[in-house]
Amino acid sequence: MAAKTTAAQARPVNPALKWVSLVARIVLGGAILWAGLLKIGDLSQSVTAVRGYELPLADWLINVLGYLMPIAEVVLSLVILAGLFTRWSSLLGGVMMLVYIALISSAWARGLSIDCGCFTPGGMLAPGQATKYLEDILRDVGLAICAAWLVWHPVSPVTVDQWIASGAIQDTDKEDT
């Protein structure tokens, strides 16, 4: 009986594209990890940053978002960096970037004077402090492009996906018997 082949196994992948994918994975996962780690040490400040967007949400939901967002960022980033479910985790990272772009754009359009809270504590800016909305949006567009690349080209060196596909798990099970 012929073995099943996955879509990734069926089409050859240009070796150079694999390295581009590795760089995209490190950039996307690394940025999300850095952002999450900066916020995870002070979750109440993360809530303050979410509150700064003046979203029409119930206070309890703003609290939940503020507390869970840094944790979700760290977990998602580790999955991306490990190369686990690369296409799907990158898609989720890309959707996250699009949401952040929409939120920052909304704050800008409504004339709010906030720090986005991406790599800083976030929240309302002091009088005289300048916003960095365009810079923040362009950074997140770049990260969304990395995510889109990984959705299109998920195969890269050194991934858990490859380890699983290679049968390493089955080989380990055979050694135990």
C-alpha positions as CSV (number, residue, x, y, z in Angstrom):
1,M,0.0,0.0,0.0
2,A,1.4,3.4,-0.9
3,A,2.1,5.8,1.9
4,K,0.0,9.0,2.0
5,T,1.9,12.2,1.2
6,T,1.1,15.6,2.6
7,A,0.8,18.7,0.5
8,A,4.2,19.9,1.8
9,Q,5.8,16.6,0.8
10,A,4.1,16.5,-2.6
11,R,5.7,19.7,-4.0
12,P,9.4,20.4,-3.8
13,V,10.4,23.4,-1.7
14,N,13.1,25.7,-2.9
15,P,15.9,25.6,-0.2
16,A,16.3,29.4,-0.3
17,L,12.6,29.8,0.5
18,K,13.0,27.6,3.6
19,W,15.6,30.0,5.0
20,V,13.4,33.0,4.3
21,S,10.7,31.2,6.2
22,L,13.0,30.6,9.1
23,V,13.9,34.3,9.2
24,A,10.2,35.2,9.0
25,R,9.4,32.7,11.8
26,I,12.1,34.2,14.0
27,V,11.1,37.8,13.3
28,L,7.4,37.2,13.9
29,G,7.7,34.8,16.9
30,G,10.5,36.9,18.4
31,A,8.5,40.2,18.2
32,I,5.4,38.6,19.7
33,L,7.5,37.0,22.4
34,W,9.3,40.2,23.3
35,A,6.0,42.1,23.4
36,G,4.4,39.5,25.6
37,L,7.3,39.2,28.0
38,L,7.5,43.0,28.5
39,K,3.8,43.0,29.6
40,I,3.6,39.7,31.5
41,G,5.5,41.1,34.5
42,D,2.8,43.8,35.1
43,L,-0.6,42.5,34.0
44,S,-2.4,45.4,35.6
45,Q,-0.5,47.8,33.4
46,S,-1.6,45.7,30.4
47,V,-5.2,46.2,31.5
48,T,-4.5,50.0,31.7
49,A,-3.1,49.9,28.1
50,V,-6.2,48.1,26.8
51,R,-8.4,50.6,28.7
52,G,-6.5,53.4,26.9
53,Y,-8.1,52.4,23.6
54,E,-11.5,53.4,25.0
55,L,-13.2,50.4,23.4
56,P,-17.0,50.1,23.8
57,L,-16.6,46.9,25.9
58,A,-17.7,45.9,29.4
59,D,-15.1,46.6,32.1
60,W,-14.8,42.9,32.9
61,L,-14.0,42.1,29.3
62,I,-11.3,44.8,29.2
63,N,-9.8,43.2,32.3
64,V,-9.9,39.8,30.8
65,L,-8.3,41.0,27.6
66,G,-5.6,42.9,29.5
67,Y,-4.7,39.9,31.6
68,L,-4.8,37.3,29.0
69,M,-3.3,39.1,26.0
70,P,0.4,38.9,27.3
71,I,0.0,35.3,28.2
72,A,-1.5,34.5,24.8
73,E,1.3,36.4,23.1
74,V,4.0,34.4,24.9
75,V,2.3,31.0,24.2
76,L,1.6,31.8,20.5
77,S,5.2,33.1,20.0
78,L,6.7,30.0,21.5
79,V,4.6,27.8,19.2
80,I,5.7,29.9,16.1
81,L,9.3,29.9,17.2
82,A,9.2,26.1,17.7
83,G,7.7,25.7,14.2
84,L,4.7,23.8,15.6
85,F,1.5,24.0,13.4
86,T,3.5,26.7,11.5
87,R,0.8,27.6,9.0
88,W,-2.0,27.8,11.6
89,S,0.0,29.5,14.3
90,S,1.4,32.0,11.8
91,L,-2.2,32.7,10.6
92,L,-3.2,33.4,14.1
93,G,-0.2,35.7,14.6
94,G,-1.1,37.5,11.4
95,V,-4.7,38.0,12.5
96,M,-3.4,39.3,15.8
97,M,-1.3,41.9,13.8
98,L,-4.3,42.9,11.8
99,V,-6.3,43.4,15.0
100,Y,-3.5,45.5,16.4
101,I,-3.3,47.6,13.2
102,A,-7.1,48.1,13.4
103,L,-7.0,49.2,17.0
104,I,-4.1,51.6,16.6
105,S,-5.7,53.0,13.4
106,S,-8.9,53.5,15.4
107,A,-7.2,55.3,18.2
108,W,-5.4,57.5,15.7
109,A,-8.6,58.3,13.8
110,R,-10.5,59.1,17.0
111,G,-7.7,61.5,18.1
112,L,-6.7,59.5,21.2
113,S,-3.3,60.3,22.6
114,I,-2.1,56.8,23.7
115,D,0.9,54.6,23.6
116,C,-0.2,51.4,21.9
117,G,1.3,49.2,24.6
118,C,3.0,46.9,22.2
119,F,6.5,47.1,23.5
120,T,5.9,49.6,26.3
121,P,3.6,49.9,29.3
122,G,1.0,51.6,27.1
123,G,-1.9,53.8,28.1
124,M,-2.6,57.5,27.9
125,L,0.3,59.8,27.0
126,A,1.3,62.7,29.1
127,P,0.7,66.2,27.7
128,G,3.3,67.0,25.1
129,Q,4.3,63.4,24.4
130,A,4.0,62.4,20.7
131,T,2.1,59.4,19.5
132,K,3.9,56.9,17.2
133,Y,0.9,55.5,15.4
134,L,2.4,55.4,11.9
135,E,5.6,53.7,13.2
136,D,3.5,51.2,15.2
137,I,1.2,50.4,12.2
138,L,4.2,50.0,9.8
139,R,5.9,47.6,12.2
140,D,2.7,45.6,12.6
141,V,2.3,45.5,8.8
142,G,5.8,44.1,8.5
143,L,5.0,41.5,11.0
144,A,1.7,40.7,9.2
145,I,3.7,40.2,6.0
146,C,6.0,37.7,7.9
147,A,2.9,35.9,9.0
148,A,1.4,35.8,5.5
149,W,4.7,34.5,4.1
150,L,4.6,31.7,6.7
151,V,1.1,30.8,5.8
152,W,2.1,30.6,2.2
153,H,5.6,29.0,2.8
154,P,5.4,27.2,6.2
155,V,8.3,24.9,5.6
156,S,11.6,26.0,7.2
157,P,14.6,24.4,8.9
158,V,14.5,23.2,12.5
159,T,10.8,22.8,13.3
160,V,8.7,20.6,15.4
161,D,6.5,20.1,12.4
162,Q,9.4,18.4,10.6
163,W,10.3,16.4,13.6
164,I,6.8,15.0,13.8
165,A,6.6,14.4,10.0
166,S,9.9,12.6,10.0
167,G,8.4,9.9,12.3
168,A,10.6,10.8,15.2
169,I,7.7,10.2,17.5
170,Q,7.0,6.7,16.0
171,D,10.7,5.8,16.2
172,T,10.8,6.7,19.9
173,D,7.8,4.6,20.5
174,K,9.5,1.6,18.8
175,E,12.6,1.9,21.0
176,D,10.4,1.6,24.1
177,T,9.0,-1.8,23.0
